[in-house]
Amino acid sequence: MTLLEWAGIVCIVLLGVGALAAIYRIVRGPSILDRAIATDVLLIVISSALCVDMAVHHHTDNLVFVVVASVIGFVGSVTLSRFVAESKKEPSEHV
């Protein structure tokens, strides 16, 4: 085994631990924001695992999936943050 393959195994194990922690937070999260952040973390973990696979196996077949997952995560985070910001605004007083 090469050093790159060992590094890939270590990365996948650590990403697996991160994925399990994110899934736990999705299931047990006390608020919708906790669940949303955990979903973003899980999406990042999946994208990172695809990047590790591409590095270890010397290919770029999964690059489109990584880009699409990143765009979906970004749009979802922005949409949720705008929704939360709008719902937290104080009602305006009419003079």
C-alpha positions as CSV (number, residue, x, y, z in Angstrom):
1,M,0.0,0.0,0.0
2,T,1.2,3.5,-0.8
3,L,1.2,6.4,1.5
4,L,-1.7,8.0,-0.5
5,E,-3.8,4.9,0.0
6,W,-3.1,4.9,3.8
7,A,-4.0,8.6,3.9
8,G,-7.2,7.8,2.0
9,I,-8.2,5.2,4.5
10,V,-7.6,7.5,7.4
11,C,-9.6,10.3,5.7
12,I,-12.5,7.9,5.0
13,V,-12.6,6.7,8.6
14,L,-12.6,10.2,9.9
15,L,-15.2,11.3,7.4
16,G,-17.3,8.3,8.5
17,V,-17.1,9.5,12.1
18,G,-18.2,13.0,11.0
19,A,-21.1,11.5,9.0
20,L,-22.3,9.5,12.0
21,A,-22.1,12.6,14.2
22,A,-24.0,14.7,11.6
23,I,-26.7,12.0,11.3
24,Y,-27.0,11.9,15.1
25,R,-27.6,15.7,15.1
26,I,-30.1,15.4,12.3
27,V,-32.1,12.9,14.3
28,R,-31.7,14.4,17.7
29,G,-31.4,18.1,16.9
30,P,-33.4,20.2,19.2
31,S,-34.2,22.8,16.5
32,I,-34.6,23.0,12.8
33,L,-31.4,25.1,12.5
34,D,-29.4,22.3,14.2
35,R,-30.8,19.9,11.7
36,A,-30.1,22.2,8.7
37,I,-26.5,22.7,9.8
38,A,-26.1,19.0,10.3
39,T,-27.5,18.4,6.8
40,D,-25.0,20.8,5.4
41,V,-22.2,19.1,7.3
42,L,-23.3,15.7,5.9
43,L,-23.4,17.1,2.4
44,I,-19.8,18.4,2.9
45,V,-18.7,15.0,4.3
46,I,-20.1,13.2,1.2
47,S,-18.4,15.7,-1.1
48,S,-15.1,15.3,0.7
49,A,-15.4,11.5,0.5
50,L,-15.9,11.8,-3.2
51,C,-12.8,14.1,-3.4
52,V,-10.7,11.6,-1.4
53,D,-11.8,8.8,-3.8
54,M,-10.8,10.9,-6.8
55,A,-7.4,11.6,-5.2
56,V,-6.7,8.0,-4.3
57,H,-7.8,6.5,-7.6
58,H,-6.4,9.3,-9.8
59,H,-9.6,10.2,-11.7
60,T,-12.1,13.1,-11.9
61,D,-15.3,11.1,-12.6
62,N,-17.0,12.5,-9.5
63,L,-16.2,16.1,-10.0
64,V,-19.7,17.0,-11.4
65,F,-21.3,15.4,-8.3
66,V,-19.0,17.4,-6.0
67,V,-19.9,20.7,-7.8
68,V,-23.6,19.9,-7.8
69,A,-23.6,19.0,-4.1
70,S,-21.8,22.2,-3.3
71,V,-24.3,24.3,-5.2
72,I,-27.2,22.5,-3.6
73,G,-25.7,23.0,-0.1
74,F,-25.0,26.7,-0.8
75,V,-28.5,27.4,-2.1
76,G,-30.1,25.5,0.7
77,S,-28.1,27.3,3.4
78,V,-28.8,30.8,1.9
79,T,-32.5,30.0,1.5
80,L,-32.8,28.8,5.1
81,S,-30.9,31.7,6.5
82,R,-33.1,34.2,4.6
83,F,-36.2,32.4,5.9
84,V,-34.9,32.5,9.5
85,A,-33.9,36.2,9.2
86,E,-37.3,37.1,7.9
87,S,-39.1,35.2,10.7
88,K,-37.0,36.8,13.4
89,K,-37.7,40.4,12.4
90,E,-39.7,42.5,14.8
91,P,-43.1,43.6,13.6
92,S,-43.0,47.2,12.4
93,E,-44.9,49.7,14.3
94,H,-47.3,51.8,12.3
95,V,-47.2,55.4,13.2
